[in-house]
Amino acid sequence: MSLVKTANPIIDISGSVGGSVFSRDASGLHLVSPHRSVHKASPPQTRRRRAFITATRAWHQASAAGHAQLWKLYAGRHPGRNRIGETIIYTGYQIFMRFNIYRAYNNVACILLPPEG
């Protein structure tokens, strides 16, 4: 539960709401996230991290070969939808990662050129 003392502007706020902690110190009022303990990596988490690293390295290879612009053009021709249904345009990196992170996770070679179409 958080406590808010209002005026114009807010004078004081302290406590937590929805996992966020309101605090005051010498620099004034601020919002901080609670500290979370770090757990040792599980095998699935390690596999996901390895897939992300593999896909990122593949992106660097694609960029070095001059394919980044092709991915950017492909992303512009293939918009996506976010969670609330709005149309979004991915960057070349984002759509490359959408294609290749699952391939890397399943130990399939990453594709450096975007698909035709």
C-alpha positions in Angstrom: 0.0 0.0 0.0 1.3 3.4 -0.8 0.6 6.7 0.9 0.2 9.9 -1.1 0.1 13.4 0.3 -1.3 15.6 -2.3 -1.2 19.3 -3.0 -0.2 21.1 -6.2 2.3 19.4 -6.9 2.5 16.1 -5.0 4.3 16.8 -1.7 5.0 13.3 -0.5 4.5 9.7 -1.5 5.9 6.6 0.1 5.2 2.9 0.0 4.6 0.5 -2.9 1.9 0.0 -5.5 1.9 -2.9 -8.1 5.5 -3.8 -7.4 6.9 -0.3 -7.7 8.3 1.4 -4.6 8.0 5.2 -4.0 10.8 6.7 -2.0 12.3 10.0 -0.9 15.9 10.8 -0.4 18.2 13.9 -0.7 17.5 14.1 -4.5 13.7 14.2 -4.0 10.8 11.9 -4.7 11.5 8.9 -7.0 10.1 5.5 -8.0 12.3 2.4 -7.8 11.9 -1.2 -8.6 12.2 -3.6 -5.8 15.4 -5.7 -5.6 15.0 -9.1 -7.0 17.3 -12.0 -6.2 19.3 -13.5 -9.1 18.8 -17.2 -9.6 21.2 -19.5 -11.2 20.5 -20.1 -14.8 18.3 -23.1 -15.6 19.1 -25.2 -18.7 16.2 -23.7 -20.7 17.3 -20.2 -19.8 20.9 -20.9 -20.8 19.6 -22.3 -24.1 17.5 -19.1 -24.8 20.5 -16.9 -24.0 22.7 -18.9 -26.3 20.1 -18.6 -29.1 20.0 -14.8 -28.6 23.8 -14.6 -28.7 23.9 -16.8 -31.9 21.2 -14.7 -33.6 23.0 -11.5 -32.7 26.3 -12.7 -34.1 24.4 -13.7 -37.3 23.1 -10.1 -37.5 26.6 -8.8 -37.3 27.6 -11.1 -40.1 24.6 -10.0 -42.2 25.4 -6.3 -41.5 29.0 -6.8 -42.4 27.9 -8.4 -45.7 25.7 -5.4 -46.5 22.3 -7.2 -45.9 21.0 -4.9 -43.1 19.4 -2.6 -45.7 17.6 -5.6 -47.3 16.2 -6.6 -43.9 15.1 -3.0 -43.3 13.2 -3.0 -46.7 11.7 -6.4 -45.9 10.5 -5.1 -42.5 8.9 -2.1 -44.2 6.9 -4.4 -46.5 5.8 -6.7 -43.7 4.3 -4.7 -40.8 3.2 -6.5 -37.6 0.7 -6.0 -34.9 1.4 -5.2 -31.2 -0.5 -6.6 -28.2 -3.3 -4.0 -28.5 -3.8 -4.5 -32.3 -1.9 -1.5 -33.6 0.1 -1.8 -36.8 3.8 -1.5 -36.1 6.8 -1.4 -38.4 9.8 -3.4 -37.2 13.4 -2.3 -37.7 15.6 -4.5 -39.8 17.3 -5.9 -36.7 14.0 -6.7 -35.0 12.6 -8.7 -37.9 15.9 -10.4 -38.4 15.8 -11.5 -34.8 12.2 -12.6 -35.1 13.2 -14.9 -37.9 16.4 -16.2 -36.5 16.2 -16.4 -32.7 13.8 -19.4 -33.0 16.0 -21.0 -35.6 19.1 -20.6 -33.3 17.0 -22.0 -30.4 16.3 -25.1 -32.4 19.9 -25.4 -33.7 19.0 -24.5 -37.3 21.3 -22.2 -39.2 20.4 -18.5 -39.2 19.4 -17.0 -42.5 21.4 -13.9 -43.5 19.1 -12.7 -46.3 15.5 -11.9 -45.9 12.9 -14.2 -47.6 11.6 -13.3 -51.0 8.5 -11.3 -51.0 
